[in-house]
Amino acid sequence: MCEKQTVETYTLSEYVMAEVDRLPEIDSFYYDVDSPHGLHELFKSLCNCLTKYVSNTISLFVKLDCVVCQDDIVLPDIHECMNVSKRDCFDVYFEPALYNIDCQTLAVDFVSLNKNRPYIKFFRDDMFDLMEIENVFKKVEDMYVNDYALDLLPSLEFLD
């Protein structure tokens, strides 16, 4: 993982920890015997949130770089932005999209979606380390390139 991604991950984790701290103190946030795979659920949720934000930002960058879109010419057959593969878009725009995400807004959305999930407070300090953020970025790439396909999550060591 490059230095910029490390800084971005650290920033996001700080915002997530701050949002988790705002949740009320309830014992069920720490352990839930009915849901032993809370970290897996948080991983899946983080991937969904991050993919949504990255996808929206990549779409914006693609449109900004499309000459036809910028000139307001309606010729859909020759639109550069319509003829670029998702793989190419991801390869070109992922890092700029990642660095242009509002981490605070993403953290608020992520914690809001997961405020009732088990382990959110328990994993507050080391959630990103346990998830191995590189796996999150790989999953975001897979989801973006394959249109949000979340059918099969990779085998994660922390679930064994």
Rosetta constraint file for C-alpha pairs under 8 A:
AtomPair CA 1 CA 5 HARMONIC 6.27 0.50
AtomPair CA 1 CA 6 HARMONIC 6.67 0.50
AtomPair CA 1 CA 134 HARMONIC 6.90 0.50
AtomPair CA 2 CA 6 HARMONIC 6.34 0.50
AtomPair CA 3 CA 7 HARMONIC 6.28 0.50
AtomPair CA 4 CA 8 HARMONIC 6.10 0.50
AtomPair CA 4 CA 99 HARMONIC 7.98 0.50
AtomPair CA 5 CA 9 HARMONIC 5.93 0.50
AtomPair CA 6 CA 10 HARMONIC 6.10 0.50
AtomPair CA 7 CA 11 HARMONIC 6.10 0.50
AtomPair CA 8 CA 12 HARMONIC 6.12 0.50
AtomPair CA 8 CA 98 HARMONIC 7.89 0.50
AtomPair CA 8 CA 99 HARMONIC 6.86 0.50
AtomPair CA 9 CA 13 HARMONIC 6.02 0.50
AtomPair CA 9 CA 128 HARMONIC 7.91 0.50
AtomPair CA 9 CA 133 HARMONIC 7.59 0.50
AtomPair CA 10 CA 14 HARMONIC 6.17 0.50
AtomPair CA 11 CA 15 HARMONIC 6.39 0.50
AtomPair CA 11 CA 103 HARMONIC 7.01 0.50
AtomPair CA 12 CA 16 HARMONIC 6.13 0.50
AtomPair CA 12 CA 103 HARMONIC 5.27 0.50
AtomPair CA 12 CA 104 HARMONIC 7.11 0.50
AtomPair CA 12 CA 106 HARMONIC 7.90 0.50
AtomPair CA 12 CA 107 HARMONIC 6.58 0.50
AtomPair CA 13 CA 17 HARMONIC 6.04 0.50
AtomPair CA 13 CA 107 HARMONIC 7.97 0.50
AtomPair CA 13 CA 128 HARMONIC 6.76 0.50
AtomPair CA 14 CA 18 HARMONIC 6.23 0.50
AtomPair CA 15 CA 19 HARMONIC 6.22 0.50
AtomPair CA 15 CA 103 HARMONIC 6.95 0.50
AtomPair CA 15 CA 104 HARMONIC 5.68 0.50
AtomPair CA 15 CA 107 HARMONIC 5.73 0.50
AtomPair CA 15 CA 108 HARMONIC 7.92 0.50
AtomPair CA 16 CA 20 HARMONIC 6.08 0.50
AtomPair CA 16 CA 104 HARMONIC 7.83 0.50
AtomPair CA 16 CA 107 HARMONIC 4.84 0.50
AtomPair CA 16 CA 108 HARMONIC 7.17 0.50
AtomPair CA 16 CA 110 HARMONIC 7.71 0.50
AtomPair CA 16 CA 111 HARMONIC 6.78 0.50
AtomPair CA 16 CA 124 HARMONIC 7.85 0.50
AtomPair CA 17 CA 21 HARMONIC 6.14 0.50
AtomPair CA 17 CA 124 HARMONIC 5.70 0.50
AtomPair CA 17 CA 125 HARMONIC 6.82 0.50
AtomPair CA 18 CA 22 HARMONIC 6.69 0.50
AtomPair CA 19 CA 23 HARMONIC 7.07 0.50
AtomPair CA 19 CA 107 HARMONIC 6.92 0.50
AtomPair CA 19 CA 108 HARMONIC 6.33 0.50
AtomPair CA 19 CA 111 HARMONIC 6.45 0.50
AtomPair CA 20 CA 111 HARMONIC 6.51 0.50
AtomPair CA 20 CA 115 HARMONIC 7.86 0.50
AtomPair CA 20 CA 120 HARMONIC 7.13 0.50
AtomPair CA 20 CA 121 HARMONIC 6.32 0.50
AtomPair CA 20 CA 124 HARMONIC 6.81 0.50
AtomPair CA 21 CA 121 HARMONIC 7.73 0.50
AtomPair CA 23 CA 115 HARMONIC 7.16 0.50
AtomPair CA 25 CA 29 HARMONIC 7.75 0.50
AtomPair CA 26 CA 30 HARMONIC 7.84 0.50
AtomPair CA 27 CA 31 HARMONIC 7.26 0.50
AtomPair CA 28 CA 32 HARMONIC 6.11 0.50
AtomPair CA 28 CA 118 HARMONIC 6.78 0.50
AtomPair CA 29 CA 116 HARMONIC 7.30 0.50
AtomPair CA 29 CA 117 HARMONIC 7.02 0.50
AtomPair CA 29 CA 118 HARMONIC 5.09 0.50
AtomPair CA 29 CA 119 HARMONIC 5.44 0.50
AtomPair CA 29 CA 120 HARMONIC 6.20 0.50
AtomPair CA 29 CA 121 HARMONIC 5.80 0.50
AtomPair CA 29 CA 122 HARMONIC 6.92 0.50
AtomPair CA 30 CA 118 HARMONIC 6.44 0.50
AtomPair CA 30 CA 119 HARMONIC 5.06 0.50
AtomPair CA 30 CA 120 HARMONIC 7.28 0.50
AtomPair CA 30 CA 121 HARMONIC 6.00 0.50
AtomPair CA 30 CA 122 HARMONIC 4.90 0.50
AtomPair CA 31 CA 118 HARMONIC 6.16 0.50
AtomPair CA 31 CA 119 HARMONIC 6.03 0.50
AtomPair CA 31 CA 122 HARMONIC 7.57 0.50
AtomPair CA 32 CA 36 HARMONIC 6.47 0.50
AtomPair CA 32 CA 118 HARMONIC 5.84 0.50
AtomPair CA 32 CA 119 HARMONIC 7.64 0.50
AtomPair CA 35 CA 118 HARMONIC 6.90 0.50
AtomPair CA 37 CA 41 HARMONIC 6.60 0.50
AtomPair CA 37 CA 159 HARMONIC 6.96 0.50
AtomPair CA 38 CA 42 HARMONIC 6.26 0.50
AtomPair CA 38 CA 117 HARMONIC 6.85 0.50
AtomPair CA 38 CA 118 HARMONIC 5.34 0.50
AtomPair CA 38 CA 119 HARMONIC 5.65 0.50
AtomPair CA 38 CA 120 HARMONIC 7.77 0.50
AtomPair CA 39 CA 43 HARMONIC 6.05 0.50
AtomPair CA 39 CA 119 HARMONIC 6.89 0.50
AtomPair CA 39 CA 123 HARMONIC 7.74 0.50
AtomPair CA 39 CA 127 HARMONIC 7.66 0.50
AtomPair CA 39 CA 131 HARMONIC 7.54 0.50
AtomPair CA 40 CA 44 HARMONIC 6.24 0.50
AtomPair CA 40 CA 159 HARMONIC 7.12 0.50
AtomPair CA 41 CA 45 HARMONIC 6.13 0.50
AtomPair CA 41 CA 117 HARMONIC 7.89 0.50
AtomPair CA 42 CA 46 HARMONIC 6.00 0.50
AtomPair CA 42 CA 114 HARMONIC 7.24 0.50
AtomPair CA 42 CA 117 HARMONIC 7.88 0.50
AtomPair CA 42 CA 120 HARMONIC 7.66 0.50
AtomPair CA 43 CA 47 HARMONIC 6.18 0.50
AtomPair CA 43 CA 131 HARMONIC 6.45 0.50
AtomPair CA 43 CA 136 HARMONIC 7.20 0.50
AtomPair CA 44 CA 48 HARMONIC 6.27 0.50
AtomPair CA 44 CA 153 HARMONIC 7.98 0.50
AtomPair CA 45 CA 49 HARMONIC 6.20 0.50
AtomPair CA 45 CA 110 HARMONIC 7.16 0.50
AtomPair CA 45 CA 113 HARMONIC 7.83 0.50
AtomPair CA 45 CA 114 HARMONIC 7.69 0.50
AtomPair CA 46 CA 50 HARMONIC 5.95 0.50
AtomPair CA 46 CA 110 HARMONIC 6.47 0.50
AtomPair CA 46 CA 136 HARMONIC 7.64 0.50
AtomPair CA 47 CA 51 HARMONIC 5.86 0.50
AtomPair CA 47 CA 136 HARMONIC 5.96 0.50
AtomPair CA 47 CA 137 HARMONIC 7.79 0.50
AtomPair CA 47 CA 139 HARMONIC 6.58 0.50
AtomPair CA 47 CA 140 HARMONIC 5.64 0.50
AtomPair CA 48 CA 52 HARMONIC 6.18 0.50
AtomPair CA 48 CA 140 HARMONIC 7.55 0.50
AtomPair CA 48 CA 148 HARMONIC 7.79 0.50
AtomPair CA 49 CA 53 HARMONIC 6.36 0.50
AtomPair CA 49 CA 106 HARMONIC 7.13 0.50
AtomPair CA 49 CA 109 HARMONIC 7.57 0.50
AtomPair CA 49 CA 110 HARMONIC 6.45 0.50
AtomPair CA 50 CA 54 HARMONIC 5.96 0.50
AtomPair CA 50 CA 106 HARMONIC 7.49 0.50
AtomPair CA 50 CA 140 HARMONIC 6.87 0.50
AtomPair CA 51 CA 55 HARMONIC 5.72 0.50
AtomPair CA 51 CA 140 HARMONIC 5.25 0.50
AtomPair CA 51 CA 141 HARMONIC 7.84 0.50
AtomPair CA 51 CA 143 HARMONIC 6.89 0.50
AtomPair CA 51 CA 144 HARMONIC 6.33 0.50
AtomPair CA 51 CA 148 HARMONIC 7.55 0.50
AtomPair CA 52 CA 56 HARMONIC 6.19 0.50
AtomPair CA 53 CA 57 HARMONIC 6.25 0.50
AtomPair CA 53 CA 101 HARMONIC 6.74 0.50
AtomPair CA 53 CA 106 HARMONIC 7.64 0.50
AtomPair CA 54 CA 58 HARMONIC 5.97 0.50
AtomPair CA 54 CA 94 HARMONIC 7.02 0.50
AtomPair CA 54 CA 97 HARMONIC 5.60 0.50
AtomPair CA 54 CA 98 HARMONIC 6.10 0.50
AtomPair CA 54 CA 101 HARMONIC 7.28 0.50
AtomPair CA 55 CA 59 HARMONIC 6.11 0.50
AtomPair CA 55 CA 144 HARMONIC 6.69 0.50
AtomPair CA 56 CA 60 HARMONIC 6.36 0.50
AtomPair CA 57 CA 61 HARMONIC 6.29 0.50
AtomPair CA 57 CA 97 HARMONIC 5.30 0.50
AtomPair CA 57 CA 100 HARMONIC 7.57 0.50
AtomPair CA 57 CA 101 HARMONIC 7.51 0.50
AtomPair CA 58 CA 62 HARMONIC 6.10 0.50
AtomPair CA 58 CA 89 HARMONIC 7.10 0.50
AtomPair CA 58 CA 90 HARMONIC 7.39 0.50
AtomPair CA 58 CA 93 HARMONIC 5.81 0.50
AtomPair CA 58 CA 94 HARMONIC 6.86 0.50
AtomPair CA 58 CA 97 HARMONIC 5.72 0.50
AtomPair CA 59 CA 63 HARMONIC 6.22 0.50
AtomPair CA 60 CA 64 HARMONIC 6.14 0.50
AtomPair CA 61 CA 65 HARMONIC 6.19 0.50
AtomPair CA 61 CA 93 HARMONIC 7.19 0.50
AtomPair CA 61 CA 97 HARMONIC 7.86 0.50
AtomPair CA 62 CA 66 HARMONIC 6.21 0.50
AtomPair CA 62 CA 81 HARMONIC 5.84 0.50
AtomPair CA 62 CA 89 HARMONIC 7.36 0.50
AtomPair CA 63 CA 69 HARMONIC 6.15 0.50
AtomPair CA 63 CA 70 HARMONIC 7.49 0.50
AtomPair CA 63 CA 81 HARMONIC 6.22 0.50
AtomPair CA 64 CA 69 HARMONIC 7.33 0.50
AtomPair CA 64 CA 70 HARMONIC 6.59 0.50
AtomPair CA 65 CA 70 HARMONIC 7.71 0.50
AtomPair CA 65 CA 81 HARMONIC 7.90 0.50
AtomPair CA 66 CA 70 HARMONIC 6.25 0.50
AtomPair CA 66 CA 79 HARMONIC 7.11 0.50
AtomPair CA 66 CA 80 HARMONIC 5.68 0.50
AtomPair CA 66 CA 81 HARMONIC 5.67 0.50
AtomPair CA 67 CA 71 HARMONIC 6.17 0.50
AtomPair CA 67 CA 79 HARMONIC 7.97 0.50
AtomPair CA 67 CA 80 HARMONIC 7.47 0.50
AtomPair CA 68 CA 72 HARMONIC 6.15 0.50
AtomPair CA 68 CA 73 HARMONIC 5.47 0.50
AtomPair CA 68 CA 74 HARMONIC 7.41 0.50
AtomPair CA 68 CA 75 HARMONIC 7.49 0.50
AtomPair CA 68 CA 78 HARMONIC 7.92 0.50
AtomPair CA 68 CA 79 HARMONIC 5.91 0.50
AtomPair CA 68 CA 80 HARMONIC 7.31 0.50
AtomPair CA 69 CA 73 HARMONIC 6.55 0.50
AtomPair CA 69 CA 74 HARMONIC 7.92 0.50
AtomPair CA 69 CA 79 HARMONIC 7.46 0.50
AtomPair CA 75 CA 79 HARMONIC 6.61 0.50
AtomPair CA 76 CA 82 HARMONIC 7.55 0.50
AtomPair CA 78 CA 82 HARMONIC 7.88 0.50
AtomPair CA 78 CA 83 HARMONIC 7.79 0.50
AtomPair CA 79 CA 83 HARMONIC 6.59 0.50
AtomPair CA 80 CA 84 HARMONIC 6.51 0.50
AtomPair CA 84 CA 88 HARMONIC 6.49 0.50
AtomPair CA 84 CA 89 HARMONIC 6.69 0.50
AtomPair CA 85 CA 89 HARMONIC 6.27 0.50
AtomPair CA 86 CA 90 HARMONIC 6.01 0.50
AtomPair CA 86 CA 144 HARMONIC 7.32 0.50
AtomPair CA 86 CA 145 HARMONIC 5.25 0.50
AtomPair CA 87 CA 91 HARMONIC 6.14 0.50
AtomPair CA 87 CA 145 HARMONIC 5.52 0.50
AtomPair CA 88 CA 92 HARMONIC 6.15 0.50
AtomPair CA 89 CA 93 HARMONIC 5.76 0.50
AtomPair CA 89 CA 94 HARMONIC 7.59 0.50
AtomPair CA 90 CA 94 HARMONIC 5.01 0.50
AtomPair CA 90 CA 141 HARMONIC 7.27 0.50
AtomPair CA 90 CA 144 HARMONIC 7.59 0.50
AtomPair CA 90 CA 145 HARMONIC 7.22 0.50
AtomPair CA 93 CA 97 HARMONIC 5.83 0.50
AtomPair CA 94 CA 98 HARMONIC 5.96 0.50
AtomPair CA 95 CA 99 HARMONIC 6.20 0.50
AtomPair CA 96 CA 100 HARMONIC 6.18 0.50
AtomPair CA 97 CA 101 HARMONIC 6.43 0.50
AtomPair CA 101 CA 106 HARMONIC 7.58 0.50
AtomPair CA 102 CA 106 HARMONIC 6.27 0.50
AtomPair CA 103 CA 107 HARMONIC 5.96 0.50
AtomPair CA 104 CA 108 HARMONIC 6.18 0.50
AtomPair CA 105 CA 109 HARMONIC 6.20 0.50
AtomPair CA 106 CA 110 HARMONIC 6.03 0.50
AtomPair CA 107 CA 111 HARMONIC 6.03 0.50
AtomPair CA 108 CA 112 HARMONIC 5.93 0.50
AtomPair CA 109 CA 113 HARMONIC 6.12 0.50
AtomPair CA 110 CA 114 HARMONIC 6.30 0.50
AtomPair CA 111 CA 115 HARMONIC 5.52 0.50
AtomPair CA 114 CA 120 HARMONIC 7.13 0.50
AtomPair CA 115 CA 120 HARMONIC 7.02 0.50
AtomPair CA 119 CA 123 HARMONIC 5.74 0.50
AtomPair CA 120 CA 124 HARMONIC 6.09 0.50
AtomPair CA 123 CA 127 HARMONIC 4.84 0.50
AtomPair CA 126 CA 130 HARMONIC 6.09 0.50
AtomPair CA 127 CA 131 HARMONIC 6.11 0.50
AtomPair CA 128 CA 132 HARMONIC 6.10 0.50
AtomPair CA 128 CA 133 HARMONIC 5.82 0.50
AtomPair CA 129 CA 133 HARMONIC 6.66 0.50
AtomPair CA 130 CA 158 HARMONIC 6.85 0.50
AtomPair CA 131 CA 135 HARMONIC 7.04 0.50
AtomPair CA 131 CA 136 HARMONIC 7.17 0.50
AtomPair CA 131 CA 158 HARMONIC 7.48 0.50
AtomPair CA 132 CA 136 HARMONIC 6.95 0.50
AtomPair CA 133 CA 137 HARMONIC 6.34 0.50
AtomPair CA 134 CA 138 HARMONIC 6.20 0.50
AtomPair CA 135 CA 139 HARMONIC 6.06 0.50
AtomPair CA 136 CA 140 HARMONIC 6.10 0.50
AtomPair CA 137 CA 141 HARMONIC 6.18 0.50
AtomPair CA 138 CA 142 HARMONIC 6.27 0.50
AtomPair CA 139 CA 143 HARMONIC 6.00 0.50
AtomPair CA 139 CA 153 HARMONIC 7.81 0.50
AtomPair CA 139 CA 154 HARMONIC 8.00 0.50
AtomPair CA 140 CA 144 HARMONIC 5.97 0.50
AtomPair CA 141 CA 145 HARMONIC 6.03 0.50
AtomPair CA 142 CA 146 HARMONIC 5.83 0.50
AtomPair CA 142 CA 148 HARMONIC 7.63 0.50
AtomPair CA 142 CA 149 HARMONIC 7.42 0.50
AtomPair CA 143 CA 147 HARMONIC 5.69 0.50
AtomPair CA 143 CA 148 HARMONIC 4.03 0.50
AtomPair CA 143 CA 149 HARMONIC 5.07 0.50
AtomPair CA 143 CA 150 HARMONIC 6.57 0.50
AtomPair CA 144 CA 148 HARMONIC 5.48 0.50
AtomPair CA 144 CA 149 HARMONIC 7.90 0.50
AtomPair CA 155 CA 159 HARMONIC 7.91 0.50
AtomPair CA 156 CA 160 HARMONIC 7.33 0.50
